[in-house]
Amino acid sequence: MTARNRNNPLALAVLITLFEGPKHPYEVATTLRQRRKDDSVRLNYGSLYAVVASLERRGLISAQGTAREGRLPERTVYGITEAGGLEAHDWLAELISTPVKEYPVFEAGLSFLPALAPDEAVALLQERGERLELQLAQVNGARELVEKRRFPRLFWVEAEFAATIMEAELAFVRRLAAEIASGGLSGVDWWRQLHADGDAAVVPPPIGDEWAASGDDEADEG
C-alpha cells in the first residue's frame, strides 16, 4: 500500500488489530468497539468488509481459514502478512510524526461566516458553545471513570487529545462570539452594514491596507 492509499484510518485499525492475531472481520469490529476505537475511527460493517478486501488484494493480509460460532455461517479468518506489518508501522509512524492539512467542517463554516448576519452568528456560536460544554462534561465524566478503574492512560490518550482540542475550540467560540457582539472584531462594522443594507448591492470587503484607509476616513468624518 503506497502513501496515496493511506486515506482511510479504518485500514490501519484493521492491520493493527490483526497484528495481535488472526481474526474474522466481525471479530475485528467487536475488538475495536470494545476498546472504543470507533470514537476515533469511523466504523461500519459495509466499509469494514470493503477495507478487508482491499487489504487482501494488496497482499497486506491473507486468509488463514474459516471459523464458525454456533449456528452462524462460516467466516473467513484473516492474518496480517509481513508486508502488512511493515505498512502498519510506516503508516502509524507517519501519522504520529507528520502534521497534515485537514479540513474540519467547522473551519469551513467559519470561512463563510459573513454570509450570516452578525447577531445570528453570535447566537449560533453561543449554541455551539453550549453543546461543546455538554460534550466536555461527558468526556470528563468518562475520564473520571477510567481513572477510578486505574485504566492505563496509555490506552486513552486519543480521548485526552480530543478533549484538549474541544476545550480549545470552546474557548475560541466564546471569545469570537463576545468579540462580534461587542464590535471588537475587526471588520464587524462592514459586516453589519452588509446585512443592514438588505437588497442593496453587495460591496466587497476592503483588503489589506484598504482596511486602514477605511478606518482613517471614518475617523476624519468623526
GINORFEN-V887390 format. One record per helix or strand of 2 or more residues. SS is the DSSP state (~ for helix, > for strand). FROM is the first residue (numbers start at 1). LEN is the number of residues. Records with the same first field share a line. If there is no record, write none. Layout:
SS=FROM-LEN / FROM-LEN
//
This chain:
~=3-3 / 9-11 / 25-10 / 37-3 / 45-13 / 82-16 / 105-7 / 113-3 / 118-31 / 153-30 / 188-9 / 209-13
>=23-2 / 61-7 / 75-6
//
